[in-house]
Structures are given as structure tokens and as C-alpha cells.
Amino acid sequence: MIDYLPLVLTGLGLTASIIYYTRVLENSNKTQKLQLETRKSQHYMQLLQMVSNEEFLSQAYHLQKLDIKTYEDYLEFMSSGSEDYMKFRSYIIWTNGLGHMLREGLIDRDMIASFGQGIQYIRAWQKWGPFFLRQRETGNAPDIMAGFEFLVDAMKDRRRELGLSTEFSEELGAFIIEDI
């Protein structure tokens, strides 16, 4: 019996080590999940603060109302360096970044949709998207505003899943209150 004692002790030691290591991994996974959820909550609050900010809402509304109808108007606007142009650049860069965050899984679609069901991004793309697409084509730059387009496609998909419209007319203003 004493001959088997080293084997039994070795087996018990290995079993204890495996159990300990398993517990460490379980705790590590729980910690990582908690960190991810915490980070998503932080993103949500930052986004909520941004999209509910009066200046941001005013800027989005104003940009939607700019009288730019043709690609030539758009090119002139883009080279103007005006205050409106700077607001436009700020808004589209932010929106493009939001789309990239969504594509990378840093935020989720429902989180974004909770801020007005994505209507503002769909409407902005309706107005500005054709210009971005033409820029891609003429500038041989296939990634221009790809994040923005991804964001809009995701919002449209979600609205379709819910049986809601994905097209909005100019007359309805920057936001459709009854859909928010």
C-alpha cells in the first residue's frame, strides 16, 4: 500500500491543480465579461450625452437643411472652409466613427437605435450618401465614409425587422418624433 502512496499523492496534487486552474480561468472569464459590459455601458452613456446635446442636435438639423443638391454644389461646399463645412466635417467624421465602432463590436446596434431608432443617420445618408458614393467612384477611394454607410445599413436592417419605414421625406424635418 505504501508503494502506491506517491502515485495517489501525485494524482491528488494534479487534480487539485486542475481544479484550481479551472477556477482561475472561470474567474478570469467573469472578470473579462464584466469589463466588457462596463465598457459598453460607458460607451452608451458617452453616446447618450453626445446625441442628446443641444448643440449636436442643432448641428444635425442644420446640416440636413443645407441647400446642396448637386455634386458640383457639394464640391464647392467641401472647398469652402466655411463654418458650416467645419460642422459638417465634425458630424460626418463622428458618424463614420460610430459606424466603425459598430462594425468592430464595440457598441451594438440596439444601443444606437435606442437614440431615435437610427432615423437621423438614415436621413443624413439619404442627403449626403450619394455625394460620398460619387466621391468614392471619382476619387478611387472605396472606403470613404464606409463606417457611416455600415451604420445606416445596420439601422435600416433593424427598422425592416421591426416593420418600420427606412425612407423619410425632407418635409418631415431632421427627426420624426412619433418614431423616437
C-alpha positions as CSV (number, residue, x, y, z in Angstrom):
1,M,0.0,0.0,0.0
2,I,2.9,2.4,0.8
3,D,4.2,1.7,-2.8
4,Y,1.0,3.4,-4.2
5,L,1.1,6.4,-1.9
6,P,3.4,8.5,-4.1
7,L,1.1,7.8,-7.1
8,V,-2.1,8.7,-5.1
9,L,-0.5,11.9,-3.7
10,T,0.7,12.9,-7.2
11,G,-2.8,12.2,-8.6
12,L,-4.4,14.2,-5.8
13,G,-2.0,17.1,-6.4
14,L,-2.7,17.1,-10.2
15,T,-6.4,17.0,-9.5
16,A,-6.2,19.9,-7.1
17,S,-4.1,21.9,-9.6
18,I,-6.6,21.3,-12.4
19,I,-9.5,22.3,-10.2
20,Y,-7.6,25.4,-9.1
21,Y,-6.6,26.4,-12.6
22,T,-10.2,25.8,-13.8
23,R,-11.5,28.2,-11.1
24,V,-8.9,30.8,-12.0
25,L,-10.0,30.6,-15.7
26,E,-13.7,30.9,-14.7
27,N,-13.0,34.0,-12.6
28,S,-10.9,35.5,-15.4
29,N,-13.7,35.0,-17.9
30,K,-16.2,36.5,-15.5
31,T,-13.9,39.5,-15.0
32,Q,-13.5,39.9,-18.7
33,K,-17.2,39.8,-19.3
34,L,-17.8,42.3,-16.5
35,Q,-15.1,44.6,-18.0
36,L,-16.7,44.4,-21.5
37,E,-20.2,45.2,-20.1
38,T,-18.8,48.1,-18.1
39,R,-17.1,49.4,-21.2
40,K,-20.3,49.1,-23.3
41,S,-22.1,51.0,-20.5
42,Q,-19.5,53.7,-20.7
43,H,-19.9,53.9,-24.5
44,Y,-23.6,54.0,-24.1
45,M,-23.5,56.9,-21.7
46,Q,-21.0,58.8,-23.8
47,L,-23.2,58.4,-26.9
48,L,-26.3,59.4,-25.0
49,Q,-24.6,62.6,-23.8
50,M,-23.4,63.3,-27.3
51,V,-26.7,62.7,-29.2
52,S,-28.8,64.4,-26.6
53,N,-26.6,67.5,-26.5
54,E,-28.5,70.6,-27.8
55,E,-25.5,71.7,-29.9
56,F,-25.3,68.3,-31.6
57,L,-29.0,68.1,-32.3
58,S,-28.9,71.7,-33.7
59,Q,-25.9,70.9,-35.9
60,A,-27.5,67.7,-37.3
61,Y,-30.7,69.6,-38.1
62,H,-28.9,72.5,-39.7
63,L,-26.8,70.2,-41.9
64,Q,-29.9,68.4,-43.1
65,K,-31.3,71.8,-44.2
66,L,-28.3,73.0,-46.2
67,D,-29.2,73.7,-49.8
68,I,-26.8,71.3,-51.5
69,K,-28.5,69.5,-54.3
70,T,-25.9,68.6,-56.9
71,Y,-22.4,67.1,-56.8
72,E,-21.0,70.4,-58.0
73,D,-22.7,72.2,-55.1
74,Y,-21.2,69.6,-52.8
75,L,-17.7,70.1,-54.2
76,E,-18.0,73.8,-53.8
77,F,-19.2,73.4,-50.2
78,M,-16.3,71.0,-49.5
79,S,-13.8,73.5,-50.6
80,S,-15.4,76.5,-48.8
81,G,-13.8,76.1,-45.4
82,S,-16.9,77.8,-44.0
83,E,-18.3,77.3,-40.5
84,D,-21.0,75.0,-42.0
85,Y,-18.3,72.9,-43.7
86,M,-16.5,72.5,-40.3
87,K,-19.7,71.5,-38.6
88,F,-20.3,69.1,-41.5
89,R,-16.9,67.5,-41.2
90,S,-17.2,67.1,-37.5
91,Y,-20.6,65.4,-37.8
92,I,-19.7,63.0,-40.6
93,I,-16.4,62.1,-39.0
94,W,-18.2,61.3,-35.7
95,T,-20.9,59.4,-37.5
96,N,-18.4,57.5,-39.6
97,G,-16.5,56.6,-36.4
98,L,-19.8,55.4,-34.8
99,G,-20.2,53.0,-37.7
100,H,-16.7,51.7,-37.4
101,M,-17.3,51.1,-33.6
102,L,-20.5,49.2,-34.5
103,R,-18.7,47.1,-37.1
104,E,-15.9,46.2,-34.6
105,G,-18.5,45.2,-31.9
106,L,-17.6,48.0,-29.5
107,I,-21.2,49.1,-29.4
108,D,-24.3,47.3,-30.5
109,R,-27.0,48.1,-33.0
110,D,-29.8,48.3,-30.4
111,M,-27.7,50.7,-28.3
112,I,-27.5,53.1,-31.3
113,A,-31.1,52.5,-32.3
114,S,-32.3,53.5,-28.8
115,F,-31.4,57.1,-29.7
116,G,-34.2,57.7,-32.1
117,Q,-34.1,54.3,-34.0
118,G,-31.3,55.5,-36.2
119,I,-33.5,57.8,-38.2
120,Q,-31.1,60.7,-38.1
121,Y,-28.3,58.7,-39.6
122,I,-30.6,57.2,-42.3
123,R,-31.8,60.7,-43.2
124,A,-28.3,62.1,-43.2
125,W,-27.2,59.3,-45.6
126,Q,-30.2,60.0,-47.9
127,K,-28.9,63.5,-48.3
128,W,-25.1,63.1,-48.2
129,G,-24.6,59.4,-49.2
130,P,-24.9,60.0,-53.0
131,F,-22.1,62.5,-52.8
132,F,-19.9,60.1,-50.8
133,L,-20.6,57.3,-53.2
134,R,-19.6,59.6,-56.1
135,Q,-16.5,60.7,-54.3
136,R,-15.6,57.0,-53.9
137,E,-16.0,56.5,-57.6
138,T,-14.3,59.6,-58.8
139,G,-11.5,59.6,-56.2
140,N,-10.8,55.9,-56.5
141,A,-11.3,55.7,-52.7
142,P,-13.6,52.8,-51.9
143,D,-13.5,53.4,-48.1
144,I,-14.8,57.0,-48.0
145,M,-17.5,57.0,-45.3
146,A,-17.7,53.2,-45.2
147,G,-18.4,53.3,-41.4
148,F,-21.2,55.8,-42.0
149,E,-22.7,53.5,-44.7
150,F,-22.3,50.4,-42.4
151,L,-24.2,52.3,-39.6
152,V,-27.0,53.3,-41.9
153,D,-27.3,49.7,-43.3
154,A,-27.5,48.4,-39.8
155,M,-30.2,50.9,-38.8
156,K,-32.2,50.1,-41.9
157,D,-31.9,46.4,-41.2
158,R,-33.2,46.9,-37.7
159,R,-36.1,49.1,-38.8
160,R,-37.0,46.5,-41.5
161,E,-37.0,43.7,-38.9
162,L,-39.4,45.8,-36.8
163,G,-41.6,46.6,-39.9
164,L,-40.8,50.3,-39.9
165,S,-40.0,52.6,-42.8
166,T,-36.4,53.2,-43.9
167,E,-37.2,56.2,-46.1
168,F,-38.0,59.7,-44.9
169,S,-39.0,62.8,-46.8
170,E,-37.5,66.3,-46.5
171,E,-40.8,67.7,-45.2
172,L,-40.6,65.7,-42.0
173,G,-37.6,67.6,-40.6
174,A,-34.5,66.2,-39.1
175,F,-36.3,63.8,-36.8
176,I,-39.6,62.0,-36.8
177,I,-40.9,62.4,-33.3
178,E,-43.5,59.7,-33.4
179,D,-40.8,57.2,-34.3
180,I,-38.5,58.2,-31.5
